[in-house]
Amino acid sequence: MKIPSQTKPVIWGAVGGAILCAVVGFSWGGWVTGATARKEAAVAATDSRVAALAPICAQRFRAQDDASAKIAALAKADWWDRSKAVEKSGFAVMPGSKEADSDVARACAEILAKSAPGKS
C-alpha cells in the first residue's frame, strides 16, 4: 500500500490545529479543567448560601430588645471583631446547625454595620 506524499503535511496540520485550538480554548475561550469547575462550583454554592442566610441572621439580630444599642456597638467595633460578636450572639447559628457559620456571621455583621444609625 502506497501512502500519498501529501499525507504527512495533513497529519502535522491536524496536530498543529488541535494544539492551537486547545491553547486558544483554555486561554481565551473559557475552557476549564474538571477540577477547576468543581472548585468554582463549590465557591459559588458557598457564596449563594451565605447570601441567602446572612439577611436572616441580620433580621434575627435586629429583633432583639436592645438591638439598636447592639448594632451601634457592632458598628463601632473593629471590622475583624464584628463577625466574632455576631457568632457569640448566636444569631449566625441556623436552624439544624450546632455552631455558627463564620462566613454567614461575617456577612451578617457587614449588613448590620451598614444599617447602623449614622451609617449610609
C-alpha positions as CSV (number, residue, x, y, z in Angstrom):
1,M,0.0,0.0,0.0
2,K,1.4,3.3,-1.0
3,I,0.6,6.4,1.1
4,P,0.2,9.7,-0.8
5,S,3.0,12.2,-0.4
6,Q,0.6,14.9,1.0
7,T,-0.4,12.7,4.0
8,K,2.4,13.8,6.3
9,P,1.7,17.6,6.0
10,V,-2.0,17.0,6.5
11,I,-1.3,15.0,9.7
12,W,1.0,17.7,11.0
13,G,-1.5,20.3,10.2
14,A,-4.2,18.5,12.1
15,V,-1.9,18.1,15.1
16,G,-0.9,21.8,15.0
17,G,-4.6,22.8,14.6
18,A,-5.6,20.7,17.6
19,I,-2.8,22.2,19.7
20,L,-3.8,25.7,18.6
21,C,-7.4,25.0,19.3
22,A,-6.6,23.8,22.9
23,V,-4.4,26.9,23.6
24,V,-7.0,29.3,22.3
25,G,-9.8,27.5,24.1
26,F,-8.1,27.4,27.5
27,S,-6.6,30.9,27.2
28,W,-9.4,32.9,25.8
29,G,-12.3,30.5,25.2
30,G,-13.2,30.0,28.9
31,W,-12.5,26.3,28.9
32,V,-11.5,24.9,32.3
33,T,-10.5,21.5,33.7
34,G,-12.9,19.4,35.7
35,A,-11.0,20.2,39.0
36,T,-11.3,24.0,38.3
37,A,-15.0,23.6,37.5
38,R,-15.6,21.7,40.8
39,K,-13.7,24.3,42.8
40,E,-15.7,27.2,41.2
41,A,-19.0,25.4,41.8
42,A,-18.1,24.9,45.4
43,V,-17.3,28.6,45.8
44,A,-20.5,29.6,44.1
45,A,-22.5,27.3,46.3
46,T,-20.9,28.8,49.4
47,D,-21.4,32.3,48.2
48,S,-25.1,31.7,47.4
49,R,-25.7,30.0,50.8
50,V,-24.1,33.0,52.6
51,A,-26.1,35.5,50.5
52,A,-29.3,33.6,51.5
53,L,-28.6,33.2,55.2
54,A,-26.9,36.5,56.1
55,P,-30.1,38.5,55.8
56,I,-31.9,36.0,58.1
57,C,-29.2,36.4,60.7
58,A,-29.4,40.2,60.4
59,Q,-33.2,40.1,60.8
60,R,-32.9,37.9,63.9
61,F,-30.2,40.2,65.3
62,R,-32.5,43.3,64.8
63,A,-35.4,41.5,66.5
64,Q,-33.6,41.7,69.9
65,D,-35.0,44.0,72.6
66,D,-31.9,46.2,72.7
67,A,-31.0,45.8,69.0
68,S,-30.2,49.4,68.2
69,A,-27.6,49.7,71.0
70,K,-26.0,46.4,70.0
71,I,-25.9,47.4,66.3
72,A,-24.4,50.7,67.2
73,A,-21.7,48.9,69.3
74,L,-21.2,46.5,66.5
75,A,-20.6,49.3,64.0
76,K,-18.1,50.9,66.3
77,A,-16.1,47.7,66.8
78,D,-13.1,46.9,64.6
79,W,-14.1,45.2,61.4
80,W,-12.3,42.0,62.3
81,D,-14.1,41.7,65.6
82,R,-17.6,42.2,64.2
83,S,-18.1,38.6,63.0
84,K,-17.0,37.2,66.3
85,A,-19.6,39.4,68.1
86,V,-22.3,38.1,65.8
87,E,-21.1,34.5,66.3
88,K,-21.2,34.9,70.1
89,S,-24.8,36.3,69.9
90,G,-26.0,33.0,68.4
91,F,-27.9,34.6,65.5
92,A,-25.5,33.1,63.0
93,V,-26.5,29.6,64.1
94,M,-29.0,28.5,61.6
95,P,-31.8,26.0,62.4
96,G,-30.4,22.5,62.1
97,S,-26.9,23.6,62.8
98,K,-25.0,23.2,66.0
99,E,-22.5,26.0,65.6
100,A,-22.3,29.4,63.9
101,D,-21.1,29.7,60.3
102,S,-18.3,32.2,60.2
103,D,-19.0,33.2,56.7
104,V,-22.6,33.9,57.5
105,A,-21.6,35.8,60.6
106,R,-19.1,38.0,58.7
107,A,-21.8,38.8,56.0
108,C,-24.4,39.4,58.7
109,A,-22.0,41.8,60.6
110,E,-21.4,43.7,57.3
111,I,-25.2,44.1,56.8
112,L,-25.7,45.2,60.4
113,A,-22.8,47.7,60.4
114,K,-24.0,49.3,57.2
115,S,-27.5,49.8,58.6
116,A,-26.3,51.2,61.9
117,P,-27.5,54.7,62.9
118,G,-25.3,57.3,61.3
119,K,-24.2,55.0,58.6
120,S,-25.4,55.1,55.0
